[in-house]
C-alpha cells in the first residue's frame, strides 16, 4: 500500500522529484549505512523527504532526516 502511495506522489511531480528507494535490512544505524548516506542529501530549501516503513523505522528515519537539517514540515511519513 505504501509503495502505491509513494508511486502516486512521484507521478504527480515526476519532473521535479529525485527518488531513492533503499531496500535493506538496515541492521546498522542509518548514519552508518553507506547506501543511506549516499542517497540522502543534506536539506536544501524546496526539498521534501518521504519515508515509508514500520513505525519504529519511520521514527528512526525521521530523526535521521532532522539531523540532516530537514524540518518536520518537509518530511512526509506514509503508513
N, CA, C and O atoms as a MOPAC input file, in Angstrom:
PM7 MOZYME 1SCF
protein

 N      0.82800 1    -1.19800 1     0.00000 1
 C      0.00000 1     0.00000 1     0.00000 1
 C      0.86700 1     1.25500 1     0.00000 1
 O      0.61300 1     2.17800 1    -0.77400 1
 N      1.87300 1     1.30200 1     0.84600 1
 C      2.71200 1     2.49700 1     0.91100 1
 C      3.44400 1     2.71400 1    -0.40100 1
 O      3.63900 1     3.85500 1    -0.82000 1
 N      3.85100 1     1.63800 1    -1.05300 1
 C      4.54100 1     1.77600 1    -2.32700 1
 C      3.60100 1     2.38600 1    -3.36700 1
 O      4.03800 1     3.18900 1    -4.19200 1
 N      2.31000 1     2.01700 1    -3.34000 1
 C      1.33000 1     2.60800 1    -4.25500 1
 C      1.18400 1     4.10900 1    -4.00500 1
 O      1.12000 1     4.90200 1    -4.94500 1
 N      1.13100 1     4.48600 1    -2.72900 1
 C      1.01000 1     5.90400 1    -2.37800 1
 C      2.25500 1     6.67200 1    -2.81200 1
 O      2.15300 1     7.77800 1    -3.34100 1
 N      3.41100 1     6.09400 1    -2.59100 1
 C      4.65900 1     6.73400 1    -2.98700 1
 C      4.70900 1     6.91000 1    -4.50400 1
 O      5.11400 1     7.96100 1    -5.00000 1
 N      4.29800 1     5.87900 1    -5.23200 1
 C      4.29300 1     5.96600 1    -6.69000 1
 C      3.32300 1     7.05200 1    -7.16500 1
 O      3.61600 1     7.77800 1    -8.11500 1
 N      2.17500 1     7.15900 1    -6.50500 1
 C      1.19000 1     8.17100 1    -6.86800 1
 C      1.77400 1     9.57900 1    -6.67200 1
 O      1.61200 1    10.45000 1    -7.52700 1
 N      2.44800 1     9.78600 1    -5.54800 1
 C      3.07700 1    11.08200 1    -5.29000 1
 C      4.17700 1    11.35900 1    -6.30900 1
 O      4.31100 1    12.48100 1    -6.79800 1
 N      4.95800 1    10.33700 1    -6.62200 1
 C      6.02800 1    10.50400 1    -7.60700 1
 C      5.44900 1    10.91700 1    -8.96100 1
 O      5.97800 1    11.81700 1    -9.61400 1
 N      4.37700 1    10.27100 1    -9.37800 1
 C      3.79500 1    10.57200 1   -10.68700 1
 C      3.26600 1    12.00500 1   -10.75300 1
 O      3.26100 1    12.61400 1   -11.82300 1
 N      2.82000 1    12.54800 1    -9.61300 1
 C      2.33600 1    13.92700 1    -9.59800 1
 C      3.45400 1    14.92400 1    -9.89000 1
 O      3.23200 1    15.96300 1   -10.51200 1
 N      4.65000 1    14.58800 1    -9.43300 1
 C      5.76900 1    15.53000 1    -9.51200 1
 C      7.00200 1    14.91600 1   -10.17100 1
 O      8.12700 1    15.29400 1    -9.84500 1
 N      6.80700 1    13.99000 1   -11.07800 1
 C      7.92400 1    13.21100 1   -11.62100 1
 C      9.02000 1    14.05500 1   -12.26200 1
 O     10.17500 1    13.63000 1   -12.29600 1
 N      8.69300 1    15.22400 1   -12.76300 1
 C      9.74500 1    16.04500 1   -13.36400 1
 C     10.50400 1    16.86100 1   -12.32100 1
 O     11.51800 1    17.48300 1   -12.63800 1
 N     10.02400 1    16.86200 1   -11.09500 1
 C     10.65900 1    17.64800 1   -10.04300 1
 C     11.22400 1    16.79200 1    -8.91800 1
 O     11.79900 1    17.32200 1    -7.96800 1
 N     11.06700 1    15.47300 1    -9.01400 1
 C     11.49200 1    14.59700 1    -7.92900 1
 C     12.70800 1    13.76400 1    -8.29300 1
 O     12.86000 1    13.30700 1    -9.42500 1
 N     13.55800 1    13.58200 1    -7.31300 1
 C     14.61600 1    12.58200 1    -7.39600 1
 C     14.26100 1    11.56400 1    -6.32000 1
 O     14.14100 1    11.92300 1    -5.14900 1
 N     14.09300 1    10.31900 1    -6.69200 1
 C     13.64300 1     9.30100 1    -5.75200 1
 C     14.74200 1     8.28300 1    -5.51100 1
 O     15.36000 1     7.77700 1    -6.44800 1
 N     14.97500 1     7.99000 1    -4.23900 1
 C     15.87700 1     6.91500 1    -3.85100 1
 C     15.07800 1     5.94300 1    -3.01000 1
 O     14.47300 1     6.32500 1    -2.00800 1
 N     15.07700 1     4.69600 1    -3.41500 1
 C     14.38000 1     3.65800 1    -2.67500 1
 C     15.44000 1     2.69100 1    -2.15600 1
 O     16.15000 1     2.06300 1    -2.94000 1
 N     15.54100 1     2.57700 1    -0.86100 1
 C     16.55900 1     1.72300 1    -0.25800 1
 C     15.87400 1     0.52000 1     0.35400 1
 O     15.10700 1     0.63500 1     1.31000 1
 N     16.16600 1    -0.63300 1    -0.21400 1
 C     15.59700 1    -1.88500 1     0.26800 1
 C     16.72200 1    -2.63300 1     0.98000 1
 O     17.49500 1    -3.35200 1     0.34700 1
 N     16.80600 1    -2.46300 1     2.26900 1
 C     17.90200 1    -3.02900 1     3.04700 1
 C     17.33600 1    -3.46700 1     4.38500 1
 O     16.29700 1    -2.96800 1     4.82000 1
 N     18.01300 1    -4.39200 1     5.03500 1
 C     17.53100 1    -4.81100 1     6.34900 1
 C     17.86400 1    -3.77800 1     7.41600 1
 O     17.32600 1    -3.84100 1     8.52200 1
 N     18.73100 1    -2.84200 1     7.10800 1
 C     19.06700 1    -1.72100 1     7.97900 1
 C     19.39600 1    -2.14900 1     9.40900 1
 O     18.86200 1    -1.60100 1    10.37300 1
 N     20.27200 1    -3.12200 1     9.52800 1
 C     20.70500 1    -3.54700 1    10.85800 1
 C     21.63300 1    -2.52000 1    11.48800 1
 O     21.72900 1    -2.42300 1    12.71200 1
 N     22.31900 1    -1.75100 1    10.63700 1
 C     23.19500 1    -0.69400 1    11.13000 1
 C     22.38400 1     0.59000 1    11.29700 1
 O     21.35200 1     0.76300 1    10.64800 1
 N     22.85000 1     1.49300 1    12.17100 1
 C     22.17900 1     2.79900 1    12.25300 1
 C     22.22900 1     3.48800 1    10.88400 1
 O     23.16500 1     3.27200 1    10.11500 1
 N     21.24000 1     4.30200 1    10.58600 1
 C     21.15600 1     4.93800 1     9.27200 1
 C     22.40300 1     5.73200 1     8.92200 1
 O     22.85700 1     5.70600 1     7.77800 1
 N     22.96400 1     6.44500 1     9.90700 1
 C     24.14200 1     7.25800 1     9.61600 1
 C     25.41900 1     6.43200 1     9.45500 1
 O     26.47200 1     6.98000 1     9.12800 1
 N     25.33600 1     5.13300 1     9.67800 1
 C     26.47700 1     4.22700 1     9.46700 1
 C     26.27800 1     3.37400 1     8.21300 1
 O     27.13400 1     2.56000 1     7.86800 1
 N     25.15400 1     3.56400 1     7.54100 1
 C     24.83300 1     2.78500 1     6.34900 1
 C     25.23700 1     3.59900 1     5.12100 1
 O     24.65500 1     4.64900 1     4.84800 1
 N     26.23200 1     3.11400 1     4.38300 1
 C     26.77000 1     3.85800 1     3.23800 1
 C     25.70400 1     4.14600 1     2.18400 1
 O     25.67200 1     5.23800 1     1.61600 1
 N     24.83600 1     3.17400 1     1.92100 1
 C     23.79600 1     3.35800 1     0.90300 1
 C     22.84500 1     4.49600 1     1.29100 1
 O     22.44200 1     5.29500 1     0.44600 1
 N     22.50200 1     4.55800 1     2.55500 1
 C     21.62200 1     5.62400 1     3.04400 1
 C     22.34200 1     6.96300 1     2.96200 1
 O     21.78200 1     7.94000 1     2.46500 1
 N     23.57600 1     7.01400 1     3.44400 1
 C     24.34000 1     8.26600 1     3.42500 1
 C     24.49200 1     8.81400 1     2.01100 1
 O     24.41500 1    10.02400 1     1.80200 1
 N     24.70600 1     7.92700 1     1.04000 1
 C     24.85800 1     8.36500 1    -0.35600 1
 C     23.53800 1     8.82500 1    -0.96200 1
 O     23.53100 1     9.68700 1    -1.84100 1
 N     22.43200 1     8.26900 1    -0.51200 1
 C     21.13200 1     8.56500 1    -1.10700 1
 C     20.45000 1     9.80300 1    -0.51500 1
 O     19.61800 1    10.42500 1    -1.17500 1
 N     20.79500 1    10.15800 1     0.71400 1
 C     20.07800 1    11.23400 1     1.40200 1
 C     20.97200 1    12.47300 1     1.52600 1
 O     21.92500 1    12.48300 1     2.30600 1
 N     20.65700 1    13.51600 1     0.75100 1
 C     21.45700 1    14.74900 1     0.85100 1
 C     21.06000 1    15.55900 1     2.08600 1
 O     20.01200 1    15.32400 1     2.68800 1
 N     21.90900 1    16.50700 1     2.44900 1
 C     21.51700 1    17.46200 1     3.47400 1
 C     20.38200 1    18.31000 1     2.91500 1
 O     20.26200 1    18.47700 1     1.70100 1
 N     19.56000 1    18.83900 1     3.79400 1
 C     18.37900 1    19.59500 1     3.38400 1
 C     18.75000 1    20.83700 1     2.57800 1
 O     19.69400 1    21.55400 1     2.91100 1
 N     17.99900 1    21.07000 1     1.52700 1
 C     18.01800 1    22.30900 1     0.75400 1
 C     16.58600 1    22.80800 1     0.69400 1
 O     15.65000 1    22.01100 1     0.62400 1
 N     16.41100 1    24.12600 1     0.72200 1
 C     15.06100 1    24.68500 1     0.62400 1
 C     14.37100 1    24.13500 1    -0.61600 1
 O     14.96300 1    24.07400 1    -1.69300 1
 N     13.12300 1    23.74000 1    -0.45500 1
 C     12.35200 1    23.17100 1    -1.55100 1
 C     12.41900 1    21.65500 1    -1.61300 1
 O     11.77800 1    21.03100 1    -2.45800 1
 N     13.19300 1    21.06900 1    -0.71600 1
 C     13.32900 1    19.61400 1    -0.67800 1
 C     12.32000 1    19.02000 1     0.28300 1
 O     12.02200 1    19.60000 1     1.32700 1
 N     11.79900 1    17.86300 1    -0.07600 1
 C     10.87500 1    17.12800 1     0.77700 1
 C     11.34100 1    15.67900 1     0.82300 1
 O     11.80600 1    15.14800 1    -0.18600 1
 N     11.22400 1    15.04300 1     1.96000 1
 C     11.58200 1    13.62800 1     2.10200 1
 C     10.32300 1    12.82900 1     2.40800 1
 O      9.46500 1    13.27300 1     3.17000 1
 N     10.21900 1    11.65400 1     1.81100 1
 C      9.09800 1    10.75300 1     2.06400 1
 C      9.66400 1     9.47200 1     2.64500 1
 O     10.58700 1     8.87600 1     2.08900 1
 N      9.09800 1     9.05300 1     3.77500 1
 C      9.53600 1     7.84900 1     4.46800 1
 C      8.37900 1     6.86500 1     4.51800 1
 O      7.23400 1     7.24700 1     4.76100 1
 N      8.68500 1     5.60900 1     4.28800 1
 C      7.66400 1     4.57200 1     4.38300 1
 C      8.27600 1     3.34000 1     5.00900 1
 O      9.38400 1     2.93700 1     4.65400 1
 N      7.56300 1     2.74800 1     5.92900 1
 C      8.03800 1     1.53400 1     6.58700 1
 C      7.35400 1     1.36600 1     7.92300 1
 O      6.46400 1     2.13900 1     8.27400 1
 N      7.77300 1     0.34500 1     8.67700 1
 C      7.19600 1     0.13000 1    10.00600 1
 C      7.39300 1     1.35200 1    10.90000 1
 O      8.31700 1     2.13900 1    10.69400 1
 N      6.53100 1     1.50100 1    11.87900 1
 C      6.53800 1     2.68200 1    12.75400 1
 C      7.91600 1     2.96500 1    13.35500 1
 O      8.37500 1     4.10800 1    13.34400 1
 N      8.56400 1     1.94700 1    13.87200 1
 C      9.87100 1     2.16600 1    14.50600 1
 C     10.88700 1     2.68600 1    13.48500 1
 O     11.67100 1     3.58400 1    13.78700 1
 N     10.86800 1     2.11200 1    12.26900 1
 C     11.76900 1     2.59000 1    11.22700 1
 C     11.45000 1     4.03400 1    10.86500 1
 O     12.35300 1     4.86100 1    10.73900 1
 N     10.15700 1     4.33700 1    10.69700 1
 C      9.75300 1     5.68900 1    10.31600 1
 C     10.21900 1     6.71600 1    11.35000 1
 O     10.66400 1     7.80300 1    10.98400 1
 N     10.12000 1     6.38500 1    12.61300 1
 C     10.57900 1     7.28800 1    13.67200 1
 C     12.08800 1     7.48300 1    13.60600 1
 O     12.58200 1     8.60000 1    13.75500 1
 N     12.81600 1     6.39500 1    13.38200 1
 C     14.27300 1     6.46000 1    13.26400 1
 C     14.67400 1     7.28600 1    12.04400 1
 O     15.57500 1     8.12100 1    12.11800 1
 N     13.99300 1     7.04400 1    10.91600 1
 C     14.30400 1     7.76600 1     9.68300 1
 C     14.00100 1     9.25200 1     9.82900 1
 O     14.76700 1    10.09200 1     9.35600 1
 N     12.89100 1     9.58100 1    10.48100 1
 C     12.53900 1    10.98300 1    10.67400 1
 C     13.59400 1    11.69000 1    11.52800 1
 O     13.97800 1    12.81900 1    11.22400 1
 N     14.05900 1    11.04200 1    12.58000 1
 C     15.10700 1    11.62100 1    13.43100 1
 C     16.40400 1    11.80500 1    12.62900 1
 O     17.09500 1    12.81200 1    12.78000 1
 N     16.72200 1    10.83600 1    11.78800 1
 C     17.90300 1    10.92500 1    10.93200 1
 C     17.78800 1    12.12300 1     9.99100 1
 O     18.73600 1    12.89100 1     9.83400 1
 N     16.61900 1    12.27400 1     9.36900 1
 C     16.40300 1    13.40000 1     8.45900 1
 C     16.48000 1    14.73000 1     9.20100 1
 O     17.03000 1    15.69700 1     8.67400 1
 N     15.94000 1    14.79300 1    10.41000 1
 C     16.05300 1    16.01500 1    11.21100 1
 C     17.52500 1    16.36600 1    11.44300 1
 O     17.90500 1    17.53400 1    11.37400 1
 N     18.34200 1    15.36000 1    11.71700 1
 C     19.78200 1    15.59700 1    11.91900 1
 C     20.45200 1    16.07500 1    10.63400 1
 O     21.47500 1    16.75800 1    10.69200 1
 N     19.89000 1    15.72800 1     9.47200 1
 C     20.43100 1    16.18000 1     8.19400 1
 C     19.85300 1    17.55200 1     7.80700 1
 O     20.09500 1    18.04700 1     6.70600 1
 N     19.09000 1    18.15500 1     8.72600 1
 C     18.58600 1    19.50100 1     8.51600 1
 C     17.16400 1    19.61000 1     8.00100 1
 O     16.68500 1    20.71800 1     7.75900 1
 N     16.47600 1    18.48800 1     7.82800 1
 C     15.09400 1    18.51800 1     7.32300 1
 C     14.14500 1    18.95300 1     8.43200 1
 O     14.11400 1    18.32400 1     9.48900 1
 N     13.36100 1    20.02800 1     8.21500 1
 C     12.35500 1    20.40200 1     9.20000 1
 C     11.18700 1    19.40800 1     9.14100 1
 O     10.96200 1    18.77200 1     8.11100 1
 N     10.46600 1    19.28000 1    10.22200 1
 C      9.34600 1    18.33400 1    10.29300 1
 C      8.33900 1    18.54600 1     9.16600 1
 O      7.78900 1    17.57200 1     8.65100 1
 N      8.08700 1    19.78000 1     8.77300 1
 C      7.07900 1    20.01600 1     7.74100 1
 C      7.56300 1    19.66300 1     6.33000 1
 O      6.82200 1    19.82500 1     5.36000 1
 N      8.79000 1    19.18600 1     6.21700 1
 C      9.33000 1    18.74300 1     4.92200 1
 C      9.55400 1    17.22700 1     4.91200 1
 O     10.19100 1    16.69600 1     4.00200 1
 N      9.03100 1    16.53800 1     5.92200 1
 C      9.13600 1    15.08400 1     5.99900 1
 C      7.73200 1    14.51400 1     5.98800 1
 O      6.91300 1    14.84300 1     6.84600 1
 N      7.45600 1    13.66100 1     5.01800 1
 C      6.15800 1    13.00100 1     4.89400 1
 C      6.34200 1    11.53400 1     5.26900 1
 O      7.12800 1    10.82600 1     4.64000 1
 N      5.62900 1    11.07900 1     6.28000 1
 C      5.70700 1     9.68200 1     6.70400 1
 C      4.44600 1     8.98300 1     6.25500 1
 O      3.35000 1     9.27200 1     6.73700 1
 N      4.61400 1     8.04900 1     5.31800 1
 C      3.47600 1     7.27300 1     4.82100 1
 C      3.31700 1     6.02600 1     5.68300 1
 O      4.30800 1     5.45900 1     6.14300 1
 N      2.07600 1     5.59500 1     5.90500 1
 C      1.85600 1     4.39600 1     6.73000 1
 C      2.35400 1     3.13900 1     6.02900 1
 O      2.24800 1     2.04200 1     6.57800 1

